[in-house]
Structure formats: C-alpha cells, structure tokens
C-alpha cells in the first residue's frame, strides 16, 4: 500500500529517463491488471501543502483514457492537460511551462489514443460551431497522413486514422519545441524530455512513437 507522495527532494533527484521508465512500468501493471494499492486519503492529506509531480501529460479529453489510471499513478504524481485531440495552444503551452519550469516536472508526455473522435472528425472535415477551429489544429497531421497512407483519406480508413493519430502526436511535440523557447531550452540542457505515445483502447498499452 502506497501512502506517501512525491516530495521536493524526491522530484529533484529524478531524471527524465527515470520518469519514462516509471510511466512505462506503471502502464505495464495496468495492462496486466496488477496495479499498486494506494491509500488515497493519506496521499490527499500529504499534498495539501504542496505538489511535486514527476511529469506533465497532454492528453485527449476522451473518457476512455483516464491518464493517472493507465500509468498507475497516484495523487500528486502527474500534471494532466486535456483537450480534444491532444494538441497544444497558448493556454496548454503556459500550463506545460508552469509544470516544468516552475513546478519541477521532468517530462512532457503527449498522449494520443486509438480511434480518437477528434482526429476522425478532422479527417472528415467536420464543421460545427467552435469544433471547427478546434479541429484546425489537427489538420496538419491529416494532410501529412494523406501523403503517407494509401486508400481513402477519411475516417472510413482505419490505417489513415491510426497514422493521423500518430502524426498528430509527433507534430504536437514539434510545435511545443518551436512555440516554447523555455521548454526547448530545458530539453536541450537535459532538464526535461518531451516524448509521445499512443494508447490502445483495446489492449490498454501505451506505445511510444
């Protein structure tokens, strides 16, 4: 039973590689249904005075992707930013900069997922209210996938959707580095790493991309 949470000293001693290994091992436990038991009341109480998360995860809002659960993490372990299609914008970038530069997190993980509804909508050119400008953030991945995948360039082609999910993660990482000099410099000097992966709804596994 895990009763403690990360303190400043523990967080400071972590490296980005340590955090990657921890998240991968946590996901493996989730896949095997052998997750660690946690005393959430004690964890909640221990984080009232402060927080020192090890990583920031940029995820989709999809209800089937409970980020802390699929990485087998507890209270105080992760910052989680969520938006349909797991892309960056000014507010997300500011949140990630806070997570790493101010609060000391060692890793940014951009997490896409299988059969993403936002990605499918972008593939199909859906237009509806504020959804239209939101989906424009995913269109660069759609265009790139159209050059790489044979067959229909829409949601009826599962290979096209899967490639677009992957490309969206990769392009989001590229834009985070381009749009945030703070995070780019932190990664260059080894303070953080910015990586990505895709979560399988069917298996529960997160695959790095």
C-alpha positions in Angstrom: 0.0 0.0 0.0 1.5 3.3 -1.1 0.8 6.0 1.5 3.4 8.6 0.6 3.6 11.1 -2.3 6.5 12.8 -4.1 8.3 15.5 -2.2 10.6 18.1 -3.5 13.8 16.2 -2.7 12.5 13.1 -4.5 11.4 15.1 -7.5 14.7 16.9 -7.8 16.6 13.5 -7.8 14.6 12.2 -10.7 15.9 12.3 -14.3 13.7 12.3 -17.4 14.7 8.7 -18.1 13.7 7.7 -14.6 10.2 9.2 -15.2 9.8 7.5 -18.6 10.7 4.1 -17.0 8.2 4.7 -14.2 5.4 5.5 -16.5 6.1 2.6 -18.8 6.2 0.2 -15.8 3.0 1.7 -14.5 1.3 1.1 -17.8 2.6 -2.5 -17.9 1.0 -3.0 -14.5 -2.3 -1.5 -15.8 -2.3 -3.9 -18.8 -1.7 -6.9 -16.5 -4.4 -5.7 -14.0 -1.8 -5.7 -11.2 -1.9 -2.1 -10.2 -0.4 -0.8 -6.9 -2.7 -0.2 -4.0 -2.8 3.3 -2.7 -4.1 5.0 0.4 -5.7 7.9 -1.3 -6.8 9.7 1.8 -3.2 9.8 3.1 -2.0 10.9 -0.3 -4.6 13.6 -0.4 -3.6 14.8 3.0 0.1 14.8 2.2 -0.4 17.0 -0.8 -2.4 19.8 0.8 0.7 21.9 1.4 2.3 21.4 -2.0 2.8 19.3 -5.1 5.8 18.0 -6.9 4.6 16.0 -9.9 7.1 14.0 -11.9 5.6 14.6 -15.3 3.0 16.6 -17.3 0.8 14.7 -19.7 -1.0 16.3 -22.6 -4.0 14.0 -23.3 -7.3 13.9 -25.2 -10.5 14.5 -23.2 -11.7 11.0 -24.1 -13.4 9.4 -21.1 -11.8 6.0 -22.0 -8.3 7.4 -21.4 -8.0 8.0 -17.6 -4.4 9.2 -17.6 -3.4 8.6 -14.0 -5.1 5.1 -14.1 -3.4 3.9 -17.3 0.0 4.9 -16.0 -0.8 3.5 -12.5 -0.1 6.9 -10.8 -1.5 8.4 -7.6 -2.4 11.8 -6.2 0.4 14.3 -6.8 2.2 12.3 -9.4 1.1 13.9 -12.7 0.0 17.2 -14.1 -2.6 16.4 -16.8 -3.7 18.9 -19.5 -6.7 17.6 -21.6 -8.2 18.9 -24.8 -9.9 17.0 -27.6 -7.2 15.9 -30.0 -4.3 16.4 -27.5 -2.8 19.4 -29.4 -1.0 22.5 -27.9 -2.3 26.0 -27.8 -1.2 29.1 -25.8 -3.0 28.0 -22.7 -1.7 24.5 -22.9 1.9 25.7 -23.5 1.6 28.0 -20.5 0.5 25.1 -18.4 3.3 22.9 -19.6 5.8 25.7 -18.9 4.5 26.1 -15.4 4.6 22.3 -14.9 8.3 22.1 -15.8 9.9 25.5 -15.3 8.1 26.4 -12.1 6.9 23.2 -10.5 9.9 21.0 -11.5 8.4 18.2 -13.6 10.9 16.2 -15.6 8.9 15.0 -18.5 6.2 16.2 -21.0 4.3 13.2 -22.5 1.9 13.9 -25.4 -0.6 11.1 -25.4 -2.8 10.2 -28.4 -5.1 7.3 -28.5 -6.6 4.7 -30.8 -9.8 5.7 -32.7 -9.7 9.3 -31.5 -13.0 11.0 -32.2 -11.4 14.4 -32.7 -8.9 13.0 -35.2 -11.7 11.2 -37.1 -13.7 14.4 -37.2 -10.7 16.3 -38.6 -10.1 13.5 -41.2 -13.7 14.0 -42.3 -13.6 17.8 -42.3 -16.4 18.2 -39.8 -17.7 21.8 -39.3 -19.7 22.6 -36.3 -19.6 25.7 -34.1 -16.3 26.0 -32.1 -15.4 22.5 -33.1 -14.4 23.8 -36.5 -11.5 26.0 -35.3 -10.5 23.4 -32.7 -10.1 20.7 -35.4 -7.9 23.0 -37.5 -5.1 22.2 -35.0 -5.2 18.6 -36.2 -5.4 19.3 -39.9 -1.6 19.4 -40.4 -1.5 15.7 -39.2 -4.4 14.9 -41.6 -2.5 16.4 -44.6 0.7 14.6 -43.7 -1.0 11.2 -43.4 -2.7 11.7 -46.8 0.8 11.7 -48.3 1.8 8.5 -46.4 -1.2 6.2 -46.4 -3.0 4.6 -49.4 -6.7 4.5 -49.6 -9.4 6.8 -48.6 -8.2 9.9 -46.6 -11.1 9.8 -44.2 -12.3 8.1 -41.0 -13.5 5.0 -43.0 -9.9 4.1 -43.4 -8.6 2.7 -40.1 -5.0 2.9 -41.3 -5.4 6.5 -42.2 -6.9 7.3 -38.8 -4.1 5.5 -36.9 -1.4 7.2 -38.9 -3.1 10.6 -38.3 -3.2 9.9 -34.5 0.5 9.1 -34.6 1.4 12.1 -36.7 -0.7 14.4 -34.5 1.4 13.4 -31.5 4.6 13.9 -33.4 3.6 17.3 -34.8 2.4 18.5 -31.5 5.8 17.7 -30.0 7.5 19.6 -32.8 5.3 22.6 -32.2 5.8 22.6 -28.4 9.5 22.9 -29.1 9.0 25.6 -31.7 6.5 27.6 -29.8 8.0 27.4 -26.3 11.7 28.6 -26.1 11.5 27.8 -22.4 10.7 24.1 -22.9 13.0 23.8 -25.8 16.0 25.1 -23.8 15.1 22.9 -20.8 15.1 19.9 -23.1 18.4 20.9 -24.8 20.2 21.1 -21.4 18.7 17.8 -20.2 16.4 19.1 -17.5 13.3 17.6 -19.2 12.4 15.4 -22.2 9.4 15.8 -24.5 8.1 12.5 -25.8 4.9 11.0 -27.1 2.9 7.8 -27.3 -0.4 6.3 -28.4 -2.8 4.5 -26.1 -4.6 1.4 -27.3 -8.2 1.3 -26.2 -8.4 -2.4 -26.9 -5.2 -3.5 -25.1 -4.5 -0.7 -22.6 -0.9 -0.5 -23.8 0.8 2.8 -24.4 3.3 2.6 -27.3 6.0 5.3 -27.7 6.1 7.0 -31.1 
